[in-house]
Amino acid sequence: MARAASPSPESQAVIADAPIRNSTITNRHVGETKEFEMDWNENRAHLLGNVGKLGALTPDTVKGYMTASGAGNKTGHLDEKTRQLISLAVAVTTRCDGCISIHSNEASKAGASREELAEALGVAIAMNAGAALVYSTRALEAFDAAPGA
């Protein structure tokens, strides 16, 4: 099988600076995959509106979330940019589009660069790969423990 040529340094620079607009999602219930374009600003506004509606129905739930969410700010050990980059990495590992929408905006406002975000996302990727490695050993143990193995 022929191997695809690596992109040139010039095209890599263009790719690195290009905004990413299209995403692929899989509907797990139906098993279909489709391309979609996410308007992250619209998504964020819609999500915040819905959180407001939920807060009207169950104010203590949203208040509890806001208290937990703001608790880390009080220690002063991490700056806002670092907290937002961590939040984005966690949002990726938990596959939360709403979290990505909110925390990407907050990371940008806190002065995070695209390069810093890429490094944080690299940590998220490594964590997901690490979790798959750990759970793979558990699957092997479970297989070995099965009757007849």
C-alpha positions as CSV (number, residue, x, y, z in Angstrom):
1,M,0.0,0.0,0.0
2,A,1.4,3.4,-1.0
3,R,2.0,5.8,1.8
4,A,0.7,9.3,1.5
5,A,3.3,12.1,1.2
6,S,3.8,14.2,4.3
7,P,2.6,17.8,4.0
8,S,5.2,20.4,3.1
9,P,6.4,22.8,5.8
10,E,4.5,25.6,4.0
11,S,1.2,23.6,3.9
12,Q,1.7,22.6,7.6
13,A,1.9,26.3,8.5
14,V,-1.3,27.0,6.6
15,I,-3.0,24.0,8.3
16,A,-1.8,25.1,11.7
17,D,-3.2,28.6,11.3
18,A,-6.5,27.6,9.7
19,P,-9.6,27.6,12.0
20,I,-11.2,24.3,12.4
21,R,-14.9,24.5,11.5
22,N,-16.2,21.0,10.6
23,S,-16.6,18.2,13.0
24,T,-17.7,14.6,12.7
25,I,-20.1,13.1,15.1
26,T,-21.5,9.6,15.5
27,N,-25.1,9.1,16.7
28,R,-24.4,6.2,19.0
29,H,-28.1,5.2,19.1
30,V,-28.5,5.0,15.3
31,G,-24.9,4.3,14.3
32,E,-24.7,7.0,11.7
33,T,-21.8,9.3,11.1
34,K,-22.2,12.7,9.5
35,E,-20.3,15.9,9.0
36,F,-21.6,19.1,10.6
37,E,-20.5,22.6,11.1
38,M,-20.6,23.9,14.6
39,D,-21.2,27.6,15.3
40,W,-19.5,27.6,18.6
41,N,-20.7,31.1,19.5
42,E,-24.3,30.2,18.8
43,N,-23.8,26.9,20.7
44,R,-22.5,28.8,23.7
45,A,-25.3,31.3,23.7
46,H,-27.9,28.6,23.4
47,L,-26.3,26.5,26.2
48,L,-26.2,29.5,28.5
49,G,-29.9,30.2,27.8
50,N,-30.8,26.7,28.6
51,V,-28.7,26.7,31.8
52,G,-30.8,29.8,32.8
53,K,-34.0,27.9,32.1
54,L,-32.7,25.0,34.2
55,G,-31.8,27.4,36.9
56,A,-35.3,28.7,37.0
57,L,-36.6,25.2,37.5
58,T,-34.0,24.0,40.0
59,P,-32.0,27.0,41.3
60,D,-30.1,25.1,44.0
61,T,-28.7,22.7,41.4
62,V,-27.3,25.4,39.2
63,K,-26.1,27.4,42.3
64,G,-24.3,24.2,43.6
65,Y,-22.6,23.8,40.2
66,M,-21.5,27.5,40.2
67,T,-20.2,27.1,43.8
68,A,-18.2,24.0,42.8
69,S,-17.0,25.6,39.6
70,G,-15.7,28.7,41.3
71,A,-14.1,27.0,44.3
72,G,-10.8,26.5,42.6
73,N,-10.5,30.2,41.9
74,K,-10.3,31.0,45.6
75,T,-7.0,29.3,46.3
76,G,-5.0,31.4,43.8
77,H,-2.6,28.6,43.0
78,L,-3.4,28.4,39.3
79,D,-4.1,31.4,37.1
80,E,-7.3,31.7,35.1
81,K,-5.6,30.7,31.8
82,T,-4.2,27.5,33.3
83,R,-7.6,26.6,34.8
84,Q,-9.3,27.2,31.4
85,L,-6.7,25.1,29.5
86,I,-7.2,22.3,32.1
87,S,-11.0,22.7,31.7
88,L,-10.7,22.4,27.9
89,A,-8.5,19.2,28.2
90,V,-11.1,17.7,30.5
91,A,-13.9,18.8,28.2
92,V,-12.3,16.9,25.4
93,T,-11.8,13.7,27.5
94,T,-15.4,13.8,28.6
95,R,-16.6,14.7,25.1
96,C,-18.7,17.7,26.3
97,D,-19.3,20.1,23.4
98,G,-21.0,22.6,25.7
99,C,-17.9,22.6,27.9
100,I,-15.7,23.0,24.9
101,S,-17.8,26.0,23.8
102,I,-17.7,27.7,27.2
103,H,-14.1,27.0,28.1
104,S,-12.6,27.8,24.7
105,N,-14.1,31.2,25.0
106,E,-12.9,31.7,28.5
107,A,-9.4,30.4,27.6
108,S,-9.2,32.9,24.8
109,K,-10.3,35.7,27.1
110,A,-7.7,34.6,29.6
111,G,-5.0,35.0,27.0
112,A,-4.3,31.4,26.0
113,S,-2.6,31.0,22.7
114,R,-3.4,28.4,20.1
115,E,-0.1,26.7,20.8
116,E,-0.8,26.5,24.5
117,L,-4.2,25.0,23.7
118,A,-2.6,22.5,21.4
119,E,-0.3,21.4,24.2
120,A,-3.2,21.0,26.6
121,L,-5.1,19.0,24.0
122,G,-2.0,16.8,23.6
123,V,-2.3,16.0,27.3
124,A,-6.0,15.2,26.8
125,I,-5.1,12.9,23.9
126,A,-2.4,11.2,26.0
127,M,-4.8,10.7,28.9
128,N,-7.4,9.1,26.7
129,A,-4.8,6.8,25.2
130,G,-3.5,6.0,28.7
131,A,-7.0,5.2,29.9
132,A,-7.5,2.9,26.9
133,L,-4.1,1.2,27.8
134,V,-5.1,0.7,31.5
135,Y,-8.6,-0.6,30.6
136,S,-7.1,-2.9,28.0
137,T,-5.1,-4.6,30.8
138,R,-8.4,-4.9,32.8
139,A,-10.1,-6.5,29.7
140,L,-7.3,-9.0,29.5
141,E,-7.6,-9.9,33.2
142,A,-11.4,-10.3,32.8
143,F,-10.9,-12.5,29.7
144,D,-8.3,-14.6,31.6
145,A,-10.7,-14.9,34.6
146,A,-13.6,-16.1,32.4
147,P,-14.6,-19.8,32.7
148,G,-12.9,-21.8,29.9
149,A,-10.1,-19.2,29.2
